[in-house]
């Protein structure tokens, strides 16, 4: 399992950096670049997790939202199908990569880093050695290029507990039987409908407006593996 995770980290940039790249604009001034980096590349999208009820009501209390809290607390992996690459992610994207994802277990929110909105085909280091995306090399991010997005946790049958995403560096998989447990999903209908709204904004470089759409009109619904398979069978996933 460790080798699989190592393989995933090595493969992730290759999968995600495939996308629709914009033509290079005129070179921005240095001050404008710094503002660009600070305003956009450190931003994030907060996606609320909700109970998948017929009336779409939000779960407000722990007793009513046990599945919601479980999804945010124990989720380790975002499985997906990359529409640009044309393939499903065998091992998924690790939600334990804090440079890409975060979580708020009080508000029951997943925090999707800016790379989920816009990716970059080229990176350059700043004076501190921190690599930043080069304006003009933008590509569609995860929330635009992916479908069949499912959040799951890793259940250790040997220990009878979920592997803790906060202690990922301390995991020891030796002689343990582990399987994925489905917690939640982002409906394809939401992704497809909003993609058509996001493409013009992406082409115009209006990334903050893209983020507003994602925060307001995307949602993560709770489900079990059996429920998700039935949704997929009906084409409702």
C-alpha positions in Angstrom: 0.0 0.0 0.0 2.9 2.4 0.8 4.3 1.7 -2.7 0.9 2.5 -4.2 0.8 5.9 -2.4 4.3 6.7 -3.5 3.3 5.8 -7.1 0.2 8.0 -6.8 2.2 11.1 -5.7 4.5 10.6 -8.6 1.6 10.2 -11.1 -0.7 12.9 -9.8 1.0 15.9 -11.5 1.0 14.2 -14.8 -2.7 13.4 -14.6 -3.8 16.8 -13.3 -1.7 18.9 -15.6 -3.5 17.5 -18.7 -6.1 20.0 -19.7 -7.1 23.0 -21.8 -4.3 25.6 -21.7 -4.9 29.2 -22.5 -2.8 31.2 -25.0 0.1 33.1 -23.4 -1.0 36.8 -22.7 1.4 39.7 -22.8 4.0 39.5 -20.0 2.6 41.1 -16.8 4.7 43.5 -14.7 6.4 42.1 -11.7 4.1 43.9 -9.2 1.1 42.6 -11.1 2.5 39.1 -11.0 2.9 39.2 -7.2 -0.7 40.5 -6.8 -1.8 37.7 -9.1 0.0 35.0 -7.1 -1.2 36.4 -3.7 -4.8 36.9 -4.8 -5.5 33.7 -6.6 -2.9 31.0 -6.0 -3.4 31.1 -2.2 -7.2 31.1 -2.5 -9.5 28.1 -1.9 -13.0 26.8 -2.4 -15.0 25.7 0.6 -17.5 22.9 -0.4 -20.1 22.0 2.2 -21.0 18.4 2.8 -24.8 17.8 3.0 -27.2 14.9 3.7 -28.5 13.6 0.4 -32.1 14.0 1.3 -35.0 14.4 -1.2 -35.7 18.0 -0.1 -32.0 18.9 -0.1 -32.0 20.3 3.4 -28.8 20.9 5.1 -27.8 18.9 8.2 -27.3 21.3 11.0 -26.7 19.2 14.1 -24.3 16.3 14.8 -27.1 13.9 15.6 -28.7 14.6 12.2 -25.4 14.8 10.3 -23.3 11.8 11.6 -22.7 10.8 7.9 -21.7 14.3 7.1 -19.2 14.5 9.9 -17.9 11.0 9.1 -17.2 12.0 5.5 -15.3 15.1 6.5 -13.4 13.6 9.4 -12.3 10.3 7.9 -12.1 11.0 4.1 -8.7 10.2 2.7 -9.2 9.9 -1.1 -11.0 11.6 -3.9 -11.7 9.1 -6.6 -12.5 10.5 -10.0 -12.7 10.1 -13.8 -10.5 12.6 -15.6 -12.4 13.8 -18.7 -9.3 15.2 -20.4 -7.1 12.1 -19.9 -10.1 9.8 -20.5 -9.3 7.5 -17.6 -10.3 6.9 -14.0 -7.8 7.4 -11.3 -6.8 4.0 -10.1 -5.8 5.1 -6.6 -7.5 8.5 -6.5 -6.3 11.9 -5.4 -5.1 12.0 -1.7 -7.2 14.4 0.4 -4.3 14.2 2.9 -2.2 16.3 0.6 -2.5 19.6 2.6 -1.1 21.6 -0.3 -4.2 20.6 -2.3 -6.9 19.9 0.3 -8.0 20.8 3.8 -11.1 20.2 5.9 -13.1 21.9 8.6 -14.8 19.2 10.8 -16.7 21.9 12.8 -18.4 23.4 9.9 -18.3 20.1 7.9 -16.5 21.7 4.9 -13.9 20.4 2.5 -11.4 23.0 1.5 -10.3 22.5 -2.1 -7.1 24.3 -2.9 -6.7 26.6 -5.9 -5.3 23.8 -8.1 -8.9 22.4 -8.2 -10.0 25.6 -9.9 -7.0 26.3 -12.2 -3.9 24.3 -12.9 -0.7 25.6 -14.5 1.3 24.1 -17.4 4.4 26.0 -16.3 5.8 26.8 -12.8 8.6 29.2 -11.7 10.2 29.7 -8.3 10.0 33.0 -6.5 12.7 34.7 -4.5 11.9 32.3 -1.6 12.2 29.2 -3.8 8.4 28.7 -3.7 7.1 27.5 -7.1 4.2 29.4 -8.6 2.1 29.0 -11.7 3.1 31.2 -14.7 0.2 33.4 -15.8 -0.8 32.4 -19.3 -0.2 28.7 -18.8 -3.5 28.1 -17.0 -5.5 24.8 -17.5 -8.8 23.6 -16.2 -8.6 22.5 -12.6 -9.9 19.3 -11.0 -13.4 20.6 -10.4 -13.8 21.2 -14.2 -12.0 18.2 -15.7 -13.2 15.5 -13.4 -16.5 13.6 -13.0 -17.5 10.6 -10.9 -16.0 12.3 -7.9 -16.3 10.1 -4.8 -14.9 10.7 -1.4 -13.9 7.6 0.6 -12.0 6.6 3.7 -9.6 3.7 4.2 -10.9 1.1 6.7 -8.4 -1.1 8.5 -10.2 -4.4 9.0 -7.3 -5.6 11.2 -7.7 -2.7 13.7 -11.4 -2.2 13.1 -11.1 1.5 12.5 -10.5 4.1 9.8 -7.0 5.2 9.0 -6.6 8.7 10.4 -6.0 11.3 7.7 -4.3 13.5 10.3 -1.7 10.8 11.0 -1.0 9.8 7.5 2.8 9.8 8.1 2.4 7.3 10.9 0.5 4.7 9.0 1.9 1.2 8.9 0.1 -1.1 6.4 2.2 -4.2 7.1 0.0 -7.3 7.5 -3.2 -5.2 7.6 -6.3 -5.8 5.5 -7.6 -2.4 4.2 -10.5 -1.4 1.9 -12.0 1.8 0.7 -15.3 2.9 2.3 -17.5 5.3 0.3 -18.6 8.4 2.2 -19.8 11.0 -0.3 -19.9 12.2 -3.9 -20.2 15.4 -6.1 -23.0 14.8 -8.5 -22.0 14.8 -12.2 -25.1 16.8 -13.0 -23.7 19.7 -11.0 -20.3 19.5 -12.6 -21.6 19.3 -16.1 -24.1 22.1 -15.7 -21.6 24.4 -14.1 -18.7 23.5 -16.5 -20.7 25.4 -19.3 -20.8 28.4 -17.0 -17.2 28.2 -16.0 -15.6 27.9 -19.4 -16.3 31.5 -20.5 -15.1 32.8 -17.2 -11.9 30.7 -17.5 -11.3 32.0 -21.0 -11.6 35.6 -19.7 -9.4 34.9 -16.7 -12.2 35.6 -14.2 -11.0 33.1 -11.7 -12.6 34.7 -8.6 -16.0 34.5 -10.3 -15.3 30.8 -11.0 -14.6 30.2 -7.3 -17.9 31.9 -6.4 -19.8 29.5 -8.6 -18.0 26.5 -7.2 -18.7 27.6 -3.6 -22.3 28.5 -4.2 -23.4 25.8 -6.7 -21.3 22.8 -6.0 -22.2 20.4 -3.2 -20.9 17.2 -1.7 -23.6 14.7 -0.8 -23.2 11.8 1.6 -23.8 8.2 0.4 -22.7 4.7 0.9 -21.0 2.5 -1.7 -24.2 0.6 -2.3 -26.2 3.9 -2.7 -23.6 5.3 -5.1 -23.6 2.1 -7.3 -27.3 2.3 -7.6 -27.1 6.0 -8.5 -24.5 5.1 -11.1 -26.7 2.3 -12.5 -29.5 4.9 -13.0 -27.2 7.5 -14.4 -27.9 9.8 -11.4 -24.4 9.8 -9.8 
